[in-house]
Amino acid sequence: MLFCKDLILSYKDGIDLDKYVMDKEVITKFNNIGNDMLKQISNVTLSPNYYLLNRKHYKIKAILDGYNFINTEISKNLKQNEEFNPSMLYFSLLALWFKELNKESKSKEYIYFIIYPYANVYDNLLIEIKDKEFRKLNIKMIELAEKVIYKFDKYNFN
């Protein structure tokens, strides 16, 4: 969640809509979803400063280890300056974690992410996209998220 929050904040309001002119409506819709996701993630995460100040606490250490693991895996799988879609990447990471692997299913804090209609967004970003290169990029982000999340699920926090 913390990694996805940082990913959203890193590109928020910085996407060039003119690059994909034909799909401006879909991209705008997804940016709105990103704002909603950011709001929900912010509800269940703390400020970055909190994590840094408490990094020696075993729970915070595990969170930061997980963050670093995900960051490292994504960096290893993306070539330097390679184009990627942060929206589809964070969304796929969350969808796999909460829907595919059913993580946090008993936690009230994460109910929003468990019941979120991920399929509708996938339809928007795969089926409704007219730009074939952008569609390929989105599929690549799903594959990257799968590779990272399945590896993360087996990660040992020791």
C-alpha positions, -999 to 999 in steps of 0.1 A, spaced: 0 0 0 28 24 9 46 17 -24 14 23 -43 7 55 -24 42 68 -34 38 57 -69 5 76 -73 20 107 -56 50 106 -80 30 109 -111 -2 126 -99 -11 155 -122 19 149 -143 6 126 -171 6 141 -206 -29 135 -218 -20 148 -253 3 119 -259 -28 96 -261 -53 119 -276 -78 93 -287 -81 79 -252 -82 112 -232 -116 103 -217 -104 69 -204 -72 84 -190 -91 112 -173 -115 85 -158 -85 65 -146 -69 96 -130 -102 101 -111 -99 65 -99 -63 72 -89 -74 101 -68 -100 79 -50 -75 52 -45 -50 77 -31 -76 89 -6 -84 54 5 -47 44 8 -41 76 28 -68 65 52 -49 33 60 -13 45 59 6 70 79 28 99 69 62 90 54 79 107 83 62 82 107 77 52 89 111 68 89 110 78 126 98 43 137 118 22 112 133 1 140 99 -11 152 94 -47 139 61 -39 121 74 -8 105 106 -26 96 86 -53 78 66 -26 60 98 -9 48 114 -42 39 83 -50 18 84 -16 2 121 -20 -7 115 -55 -20 87 -43 -44 108 -12 -55 139 -33 -62 119 -59 -81 102 -33 -103 135 -16 -109 151 -49 -119 123 -56 -144 122 -21 -160 150 -10 -182 164 25 -176 142 52 -191 118 25 -203 82 38 -207 58 25 -181 23 33 -169 23 39 -132 -15 40 -131 -18 5 -144 11 -7 -124 -2 4 -90 -37 -7 -99 -25 -42 -109 -4 -45 -78 -34 -38 -56 -58 -60 -77 -34 -90 -74 -28 -85 -37 -64 -80 -27 -85 -99 -53 -62 -126 -67 -44 -136 -35 -72 -125 -12 -48 -108 12 -62 -88 41 -97 -103 35 -105 -103 72 -94 -67 78 -120 -39 81 -95 -13 71 -90 -28 37 -127 -35 28 -126 -8 1 -98 -26 -17 -114 -60 -13 -147 -51 -28 -134 -26 -55 -147 -35 -90 -112 -41 -105 -127 -58 -136 -144 -25 -147 -111 -7 -146 -93 -34 -165 -120 -32 -192 -114 6 -194 -77 3 -197 -76 -27 -220 -107 -30 -240 -117 7 -244 -82 19 -252 -79 26 -289 -41 32 -289 -26 -2 -295 8 8 -280 -8 20 -249 -28 -12 -246 4 -32 -249 20 -10 -223 -9 -17 -199 -6 -55 -205 31 -53 -198 23 -35 -165 -1 -63 -155 26 -89 -163 51 -69 -142 27 -67 -113 21 -104 -114 58 -112 -114 65 -88 -85 34 -97 -63 38 -135 -67 74 -131 -57 65 -108 -29 39 -133 -16 68 -157 -11 92 -132 4 105 -139 39 106 -109 62 135 -122 83 
